[in-house]
Amino acid sequence: MNRVILFNKPFGVLSQFTDKGTEGSSRPTLSGFIAEPGFYPAGRLDKDSEGLLVLTDNGALQARIAHPKYKRPKTYLVQVEGRPDAKALDALRRGVVLKDGKTAPAEITQVDEPLGLWQRDPPVRFRKSVPDAWLRITIREGRNRQVRRMTAHVGLPTLRLIRWRIGDWELNDLAPGAWRWASETGA
């Protein structure tokens, strides 16, 4: 049986077990949180993003989770700068043209600020004169920094990005930096 770990990746943590950055670099990695041997992340979250990271000890399962050809839905809670209007939301729903091509259509819903969401460290910058809003975005691709580039493209820069769900796996009440075992049926 394939083993699966669900991890709530905190802001600033690299989605890898070692830091291959500059000499003497000491950025936090997965090894500071998960000591189970033989596990690898199925996909990535950039260090400025938070939330669900799925790890497995099976390469074939890892590919089924992460590879774009499987069109696994990934849902994000996204705090954006500005107030979304119908034109911006419709553009995201249809797909926008980025430097690496047009994105597939996305599911977009404007939502209230999520209740019970943990505080980010460091906190998101707050400016009294600039409103913000929350979106729930589901995509079935996985391009580098795709959600951030999509929201910026329609004039809504991302302030905070939390991956909440991959397939049937969901963060639920998993605290930042914590992990739990899961069944592979989420794939």
C-alpha positions in Angstrom: 0.0 0.0 0.0 1.2 3.5 -0.8 1.7 5.8 2.1 0.5 9.4 2.0 1.3 12.4 4.2 -0.8 15.6 4.3 1.3 18.5 5.5 0.3 22.1 6.2 3.3 24.0 4.8 4.0 27.2 6.7 4.9 30.4 4.9 8.7 30.6 4.2 9.3 26.9 4.1 10.8 25.3 1.0 8.8 22.4 -0.6 11.9 20.2 -0.5 14.0 18.3 2.1 17.3 20.1 1.5 18.1 23.7 0.7 20.0 23.8 -2.5 20.4 27.5 -2.4 23.5 29.5 -1.7 26.4 28.3 0.4 25.6 28.6 4.1 21.9 29.1 3.4 19.6 28.1 6.3 16.1 28.4 4.9 13.6 26.1 6.5 12.8 22.9 4.6 10.5 19.9 4.9 13.1 18.1 6.9 12.4 20.4 9.9 8.9 19.0 10.1 8.8 15.5 8.6 11.3 12.8 9.6 9.7 9.9 7.7 12.2 8.4 5.2 11.5 7.8 1.6 8.8 10.5 1.1 8.7 13.1 -1.6 6.3 16.0 -2.3 3.8 15.5 -5.1 4.0 19.0 -6.5 5.3 22.2 -5.0 4.2 25.3 -3.2 6.6 28.3 -3.5 8.1 29.5 -0.2 5.7 32.4 -0.1 2.6 30.2 -0.2 1.1 28.1 2.6 -1.2 25.2 2.9 -1.6 21.6 1.7 1.3 19.7 0.5 0.9 16.0 -0.3 3.9 13.7 0.1 4.1 10.0 -0.8 6.6 7.2 -0.9 5.4 6.0 -4.3 6.6 7.5 -7.6 3.7 6.5 -9.7 1.2 8.0 -7.2 3.4 11.1 -6.9 3.0 11.5 -10.7 -0.8 11.0 -10.6 -1.1 13.7 -8.0 1.2 16.3 -9.5 1.4 15.8 -13.3 -0.8 18.3 -15.2 -2.1 15.6 -17.6 -4.2 14.1 -14.8 -6.0 17.4 -14.3 -6.2 17.0 -10.5 -8.2 19.9 -9.1 -6.3 22.1 -6.6 -8.3 24.7 -4.6 -6.7 27.8 -3.1 -7.9 30.5 -0.7 -6.4 33.7 -2.1 -6.3 37.1 -0.5 -5.9 39.7 -3.2 -5.3 43.4 -3.1 -8.2 45.4 -4.5 -11.9 44.6 -5.1 -12.6 42.1 -7.8 -15.2 43.2 -10.4 -17.2 41.0 -12.7 -14.9 41.6 -15.6 -11.8 40.3 -13.7 -13.6 37.3 -12.3 -15.0 36.4 -15.7 -11.5 36.6 -17.2 -10.1 34.2 -14.6 -13.1 31.8 -15.2 -12.4 31.8 -19.0 -8.6 31.6 -18.7 -6.1 34.4 -19.1 -3.1 34.6 -21.4 0.2 34.6 -19.5 3.7 34.5 -20.9 3.7 30.7 -21.1 0.3 30.6 -22.8 -3.4 30.7 -22.0 -4.5 29.1 -18.7 -7.3 26.6 -18.6 -10.6 27.9 -17.2 -10.7 28.2 -13.4 -13.5 28.0 -10.9 -13.6 31.3 -9.1 -15.8 32.4 -6.1 -15.5 35.5 -4.1 -15.7 34.5 -0.4 -15.7 36.1 3.0 -12.5 36.1 4.9 -12.1 32.4 6.1 -13.1 32.0 9.7 -10.6 30.4 12.0 -7.7 30.8 9.6 -4.3 30.9 11.4 -2.3 34.1 11.5 0.6 34.2 9.0 4.1 34.9 10.3 5.1 37.4 9.1 1.6 39.0 8.8 0.3 40.2 5.4 0.9 43.9 4.9 -2.1 46.0 5.7 -2.9 49.3 4.1 -6.0 51.3 5.3 -6.3 53.0 1.9 -6.2 49.8 -0.2 -9.1 47.2 0.1 -8.5 43.5 -0.1 -10.8 40.5 -0.9 -10.7 36.7 -0.7 -11.2 34.4 -3.6 -11.6 30.6 -3.7 -9.8 29.5 -6.9 -9.8 25.9 -8.3 -7.4 25.1 -11.1 -6.5 21.8 -12.9 -3.1 22.9 -14.1 0.0 23.5 -12.0 2.3 26.1 -13.7 4.9 27.9 -11.7 3.3 30.5 -9.5 0.2 30.2 -11.7 -2.5 31.6 -9.3 -0.3 34.6 -8.4 0.3 35.3 -12.1 -3.4 34.9 -12.9 -4.6 37.3 -10.3 -1.9 39.9 -11.1 -2.9 39.7 -14.8 -6.4 40.9 -13.9 -5.1 43.7 -11.6 -5.5 41.8 -8.3 -2.1 41.1 -6.8 -2.0 38.2 -4.4 -1.3 39.1 -0.8 -1.7 35.6 0.7 -2.1 32.2 -1.0 -3.2 29.0 0.8 -3.7 25.7 -1.0 -6.7 24.2 0.8 -7.4 21.1 -1.3 -5.9 18.7 -3.8 -8.3 16.2 -5.3 -10.3 14.8 -2.3 -7.6 15.7 0.3 -8.3 18.8 2.3 -6.4 20.8 5.1 -9.4 20.9 7.4 -8.0 21.6 10.9 -4.4 20.7 10.2 -2.3 23.4 11.9 0.7 25.0 10.1 3.8 22.8 10.4 1.7 19.8 11.3 1.1 16.6 9.2 -1.1 13.5 9.3 -1.3 10.2 7.5 -4.0 9.9 4.8 -5.2 7.2 2.5 -4.3 7.3 -1.2 -7.9 7.5 -2.2 -7.7 11.3 -2.2 -5.9 10.8 -5.6 
